[in-house]
Amino acid sequence: MSHGDKIPMLVDIDVTERDAGVRSESFFSQRRGDNHLPVTRYYGSKRRIIDWIKSSVVGLEFETVLDVFGGTGTVSLMFKSLDKKVFYNDILLSSSLQATALLGNDKILNFESKVDAFCDEVIPESGFIAQNFHDVFYNVDENKWLDGAIRLLGEVQDRQRYAELYYCLQQSCVQKRPFNLFHRKNHYLRVNNNQNTRFGNWVTWERSFRELMGRAARDLEKARFSSTHNPVVMPCKNALEISSGYDLVYLDPPYVPLKRNDISYLERYHFLEGMASPENWQERIDWTRDSRCFKTTPEIKQWHTRSAFKESLFELVNKHSKSIVVLSYVMDAYPAFEEIEKYFLSIFKEVRVHSKLLSHALSKNAKTELLIIGVP
């Protein structure tokens, strides 16, 4: 079939008014049965547009789903709620542990009391964090508490319970960070703000890890539900290493900005990655950075630099060209939407595009979110 014979691209323009920070209503947020979508507070999370993603894919015919850049697990949880067989992947261990907790196929009861019991056993100590992260992200006592929590967590033998406790600890760490990120040494914002709520979460910063872990435990307990298929959290891999053969492949790669260098997810969340693998934390740090960020790797650079991103993305799409491919993307990124559209049209029989205008908390300008769907 020639390019000219293909079904024309279907453009579904779904533009909302720019919202000024008002949380959108998710199909999870109002509790459909037992389903509930927890607040992730992660950069690039699809929580606010999960209804839109769902409505864009429900008409497609598929049973198995590969979520290649799984991140928070939000989209995987949505596919699970549709009773699809979900395969989750992310290159970061911290994200994989979060997904293991969130996608578990059994309900958990009284988990807040179990988290509280865990916190009762934490003995603060002057460990790796206290010795190397002084005044970077948290205060002295908080650093010592985290050292004790990580030591205790390492004694948990059950993998699922380990992931659930780690999920709560991770969420508490994110909530106590200005802007919920770790790429800058900016503990001074907490110390010097005189209880200024300009950043929106000063009260949360001053809550204890125990209290915030309890909040995360309640959220996780509400999110867990049983489905026909037990979701599979795959070993952490580079996206291109995963075999093909799934009915639908969902891609949410990092976006390479047009006008500036990108900050990788590893740089944004290196502290969480260190807590997830404390045994090699020290050797992974770039000690020239005051944020104690990890050294980058070829696998990370591949998806965050112009020199490699386009080729890697097109190779990945082509690898799964016998599957339905759903690509989350944005306008004003590299490569341009038009170039991606042209590539999709060259390898798929049908291409559909959905777009949605959405504001972001850390940006003054609204962005146009895109779903580019290729159907073989």
Secondary structure as UniProt FT lines:
FT   HELIX           3..5
FT   STRAND          10..13
FT   TURN            27..30
FT   TURN            33..34
FT   TURN            43..44
FT   HELIX           47..49
FT   HELIX           50..57
FT   TURN            58..59
FT   STRAND          64..67
FT   TURN            71..72
FT   HELIX           74..81
FT   TURN            82..83
FT   STRAND          85..88
FT   HELIX           93..102
FT   HELIX           111..121
FT   HELIX           128..132
FT   TURN            135..137
FT   HELIX           140..153
FT   TURN            154..155
FT   HELIX           159..175
FT   HELIX           178..180
FT   HELIX           188..191
FT   TURN            194..195
FT   HELIX           197..199
FT   HELIX           202..205
FT   HELIX           209..223
FT   STRAND          232..233
FT   HELIX           239..241
FT   STRAND          248..251
FT   STRAND          256..257
FT   HELIX           265..268
FT   HELIX           270..276
FT   HELIX           278..280
FT   HELIX           281..284
FT   TURN            287..288
FT   TURN            290..291
FT   HELIX           298..301
FT   TURN            302..304
FT   HELIX           306..319
FT   TURN            320..322
FT   STRAND          324..330
FT   STRAND          333..334
FT   HELIX           337..347
FT   STRAND          350..358
FT   TURN            361..362
FT   STRAND          367..375
//
